[in-house]
Amino acid sequence: MSASASVIESPLRAPSLRRWLAAMLYEAMILFGVIFLAAYLFSTLSQSATASCSTTG
């Protein structure tokens, strides 16, 4: 008999609302960071400028 077979598995339960919201906030922060980093790298590497920074005027 293996060691994993002797462990009694408990039934899975849904997380509480507080824990679920905390996980969603954590995921949103990570997603925001990844998108921000990608946008920053894109704008830096492509040397894009905004319309307010025009050098013609």
DSSP file (Angstrom, degrees, kcal/mol; ACC not computed):
  #  RESIDUE AA STRUCTURE BP1 BP2  ACC     N-H-->O    O-->H-N    N-H-->O    O-->H-N    TCO  KAPPA ALPHA  PHI   PSI    X-CA   Y-CA   Z-CA
    1    1 A M              0   0    0      0, 0.0     2,-0.1     0, 0.0     5,-0.0   0.000 360.0 360.0 360.0 132.0    0.0    0.0    0.0
    2    2 A S     >  -     0   0    0      1,-0.1     4,-0.8     0, 0.0     3,-0.3  -0.339 360.0-114.1 -81.6 165.2    1.4    3.4   -0.9
    3    3 A A  H >> S+     0   0    0      1,-0.2     4,-0.6     2,-0.2     3,-0.5   0.846 114.7  56.6 -68.3 -33.5    1.6    6.4    1.4
    4    4 A S  H 34 S+     0   0    0      1,-0.2     3,-0.5     2,-0.2    -1,-0.2   0.792 100.9  57.8 -71.2 -25.2   -0.8    8.4   -0.7
    5    5 A A  H 34 S+     0   0    0     -3,-0.3    -1,-0.2     1,-0.2    -2,-0.2   0.765 101.7  55.6 -74.5 -24.3   -3.5    5.6   -0.4
    6    6 A S  H << S+     0   0    0     -4,-0.8     2,-0.4    -3,-0.5    -1,-0.2   0.620  86.9  94.6 -84.3 -11.6   -3.4    5.8    3.4
    7    7 A V  S  < S-     0   0    0     -4,-0.6     2,-0.6    -3,-0.5    -3,-0.0  -0.670  75.6-133.7 -82.1 129.9   -4.2    9.6    3.4
    8    8 A I        -     0   0    0     -2,-0.4     2,-0.4     1,-0.0    -2,-0.1  -0.728  19.6-140.5 -84.6 123.3   -7.9   10.3    3.8
    9    9 A E        -     0   0    0     -2,-0.6     3,-0.0     1,-0.0    -1,-0.0  -0.690   9.2-139.7 -87.6 133.5   -8.9   13.0    1.3
   10   10 A S        -     0   0    0     -2,-0.4     3,-0.1     1,-0.1     2,-0.0  -0.623  30.6 -98.2 -86.9 151.0  -11.3   15.6    2.4
   11   11 A P        -     0   0    0      0, 0.0     2,-0.2     0, 0.0    -1,-0.1  -0.372  44.3-103.7 -66.6 147.4  -14.0   16.7    0.0
   12   12 A L        -     0   0    0     -3,-0.0     2,-0.3    -2,-0.0    -3,-0.0  -0.496  38.0-163.3 -74.1 139.2  -13.3   19.9   -1.9
   13   13 A R        -     0   0    0     -2,-0.2    -3,-0.0    -3,-0.1    -1,-0.0  -0.915  23.8-108.4-121.7 150.3  -15.1   23.1   -0.6
   14   14 A A        -     0   0    0     -2,-0.3     3,-0.1     1,-0.1     6,-0.0  -0.509  42.9-108.0 -71.8 143.0  -15.6   26.4   -2.4
   15   15 A P        -     0   0    0      0, 0.0    -1,-0.1     0, 0.0     0, 0.0  -0.303  39.3 -94.6 -69.6 158.8  -13.5   29.2   -0.9
   16   16 A S     >  -     0   0    0      1,-0.1     4,-2.5     4,-0.0     5,-0.2  -0.233  34.9-108.5 -67.0 163.0  -15.2   31.9    1.1
   17   17 A L  H  > S+     0   0    0      1,-0.2     4,-2.6     2,-0.2     5,-0.2   0.888 119.3  53.1 -61.5 -40.0  -16.2   35.1   -0.6
   18   18 A R  H  > S+     0   0    0      1,-0.2     4,-2.0     2,-0.2    -1,-0.2   0.920 111.6  44.5 -62.6 -44.5  -13.5   37.1    1.1
   19   19 A R  H  > S+     0   0    0      2,-0.2     4,-2.0     1,-0.2    -2,-0.2   0.879 113.2  51.4 -68.6 -37.3  -10.8   34.6    0.0
   20   20 A W  H  X S+     0   0    0     -4,-2.5     4,-2.2     2,-0.2    -2,-0.2   0.913 111.1  47.6 -65.3 -43.7  -12.2   34.5   -3.5
   21   21 A L  H  X S+     0   0    0     -4,-2.6     4,-2.4     2,-0.2    -2,-0.2   0.876 110.4  52.4 -65.9 -37.3  -12.2   38.3   -3.8
   22   22 A A  H  X S+     0   0    0     -4,-2.0     4,-2.2    -5,-0.2    -1,-0.2   0.891 110.0  48.9 -64.4 -39.4   -8.7   38.5   -2.5
   23   23 A A  H  X S+     0   0    0     -4,-2.0     4,-2.4     2,-0.2    -2,-0.2   0.892 111.0  49.9 -67.0 -39.8   -7.6   36.0   -5.1
   24   24 A M  H  X S+     0   0    0     -4,-2.2     4,-2.4     2,-0.2    -2,-0.2   0.895 110.9  49.5 -65.5 -39.9   -9.3   38.0   -7.9
   25   25 A L  H  X S+     0   0    0     -4,-2.4     4,-2.2     2,-0.2    -2,-0.2   0.910 111.3  49.5 -63.9 -42.8   -7.6   41.2   -6.7
   26   26 A Y  H  X S+     0   0    0     -4,-2.2     4,-2.0     2,-0.2    -2,-0.2   0.921 112.2  47.3 -61.6 -45.6   -4.3   39.4   -6.7
   27   27 A E  H  X S+     0   0    0     -4,-2.4     4,-2.6     1,-0.2    -2,-0.2   0.888 110.9  52.1 -64.1 -39.6   -4.8   38.1  -10.2
   28   28 A A  H  X S+     0   0    0     -4,-2.4     4,-2.6     2,-0.2    -1,-0.2   0.888 108.5  50.8 -65.4 -38.7   -6.0   41.6  -11.4
   29   29 A M  H  X S+     0   0    0     -4,-2.2     4,-2.2     2,-0.2    -2,-0.2   0.903 111.6  47.3 -65.7 -40.8   -2.8   43.2  -10.0
   30   30 A I  H  X S+     0   0    0     -4,-2.0     4,-2.3     2,-0.2    -2,-0.2   0.923 112.8  49.1 -65.2 -44.0   -0.6   40.6  -11.7
   31   31 A L  H  X S+     0   0    0     -4,-2.6     4,-2.5     1,-0.2     5,-0.2   0.912 110.5  50.7 -62.1 -43.1   -2.5   41.1  -15.0
   32   32 A F  H  X S+     0   0    0     -4,-2.6     4,-2.7     1,-0.2    -1,-0.2   0.910 110.7  49.9 -60.4 -43.0   -2.2   44.9  -14.7
   33   33 A G  H  X S+     0   0    0     -4,-2.2     4,-2.4     2,-0.2    -2,-0.2   0.901 111.6  47.4 -63.7 -41.6    1.5   44.6  -14.1
   34   34 A V  H  X S+     0   0    0     -4,-2.3     4,-2.3     2,-0.2    -2,-0.2   0.924 115.2  45.1 -66.3 -44.7    2.1   42.3  -17.1
   35   35 A I  H  X S+     0   0    0     -4,-2.5     4,-2.5     2,-0.2     5,-0.2   0.906 113.5  50.5 -66.5 -41.1    0.0   44.6  -19.4
   36   36 A F  H  X S+     0   0    0     -4,-2.7     4,-2.6    -5,-0.2    -2,-0.2   0.919 111.6  47.9 -62.1 -44.1    1.7   47.7  -18.1
   37   37 A L  H  X S+     0   0    0     -4,-2.4     4,-2.6     2,-0.2     5,-0.2   0.909 112.3  48.9 -64.0 -42.6    5.2   46.2  -18.7
   38   38 A A  H  X S+     0   0    0     -4,-2.3     4,-2.4     2,-0.2    -2,-0.2   0.915 113.5  46.6 -63.5 -43.0    4.2   45.1  -22.2
   39   39 A A  H  X S+     0   0    0     -4,-2.5     4,-2.6     2,-0.2     5,-0.2   0.898 112.8  49.9 -66.9 -39.9    2.9   48.5  -23.0
   40   40 A Y  H  X S+     0   0    0     -4,-2.6     4,-2.3    -5,-0.2     5,-0.2   0.932 112.6  46.3 -63.8 -45.9    5.9   50.2  -21.6
   41   41 A L  H  X S+     0   0    0     -4,-2.6     4,-2.9     2,-0.2     5,-0.3   0.903 113.2  50.1 -63.6 -40.5    8.3   48.0  -23.5
   42   42 A F  H  X S+     0   0    0     -4,-2.4     4,-2.2    -5,-0.2    -2,-0.2   0.940 113.4  44.3 -63.4 -46.9    6.4   48.5  -26.7
   43   43 A S  H  X>S+     0   0    0     -4,-2.6     5,-1.5     1,-0.2     4,-0.5   0.856 117.4  46.3 -68.8 -33.1    6.3   52.3  -26.4
   44   44 A T  H  <5S+     0   0    0     -4,-2.3     3,-0.4    -5,-0.2    -2,-0.2   0.931 116.0  42.9 -73.0 -46.0   10.0   52.4  -25.4
   45   45 A L  H  <5S+     0   0    0     -4,-2.9    -2,-0.2     1,-0.2    -3,-0.2   0.805 117.9  45.0 -73.3 -28.5   11.2   50.1  -28.1
   46   46 A S  H  <5S-     0   0    0     -4,-2.2    -1,-0.2    -5,-0.3    -2,-0.2   0.536 101.7-135.8 -90.5  -5.5    9.1   51.6  -30.8
   47   47 A Q  T  <5 +     0   0    0     -4,-0.5    -3,-0.2    -3,-0.4     2,-0.2   0.886  37.6 177.1  53.7  45.9   10.0   55.1  -29.7
   48   48 A S      < -     0   0    0     -5,-1.5     2,-0.3    -6,-0.2    -1,-0.2  -0.485  12.9-158.7 -78.7 150.5    6.4   56.3  -30.0
   49   49 A A        -     0   0    0     -2,-0.2     2,-0.1     2,-0.0     5,-0.0  -0.936  16.0-117.3-128.4 151.8    5.5   59.9  -29.0
   50   50 A T    >   -     0   0    0     -2,-0.3     3,-1.2     1,-0.1     0, 0.0  -0.405  28.4-111.3 -83.7 165.2    2.2   61.4  -28.0
   51   51 A A  G >  S+     0   0    0      1,-0.3     3,-0.9     2,-0.1    -1,-0.1   0.784 115.8  61.9 -67.3 -27.1    0.5   64.1  -30.0
   52   52 A S  G 3  S+     0   0    0      1,-0.3    -1,-0.3     2,-0.0    -3,-0.0   0.639  96.1  61.3 -74.8 -12.5    1.1   66.6  -27.2
   53   53 A C  G <  S+     0   0    0     -3,-1.2    -1,-0.3     2,-0.0     2,-0.1  -0.094  74.3 152.8-103.2  34.3    4.9   66.2  -27.6
   54   54 A S    <   -     0   0    0     -3,-0.9     3,-0.2     1,-0.1    -3,-0.1  -0.415  33.1-163.7 -69.3 136.2    5.0   67.4  -31.1
   55   55 A T  S    S+     0   0    0      1,-0.2    -1,-0.1    -2,-0.1    -2,-0.0   0.376  78.5  73.7 -98.7   3.0    8.3   69.0  -32.2
   56   56 A T              0   0    0      1,-0.2    -1,-0.2     0, 0.0    -2,-0.0   0.645 360.0 360.0 -88.8 -14.8    6.8   70.7  -35.3
   57   57 A G              0   0    0     -3,-0.2    -1,-0.2     0, 0.0    -2,-0.1   0.473 360.0 360.0-105.7 360.0    5.0   73.4  -33.5
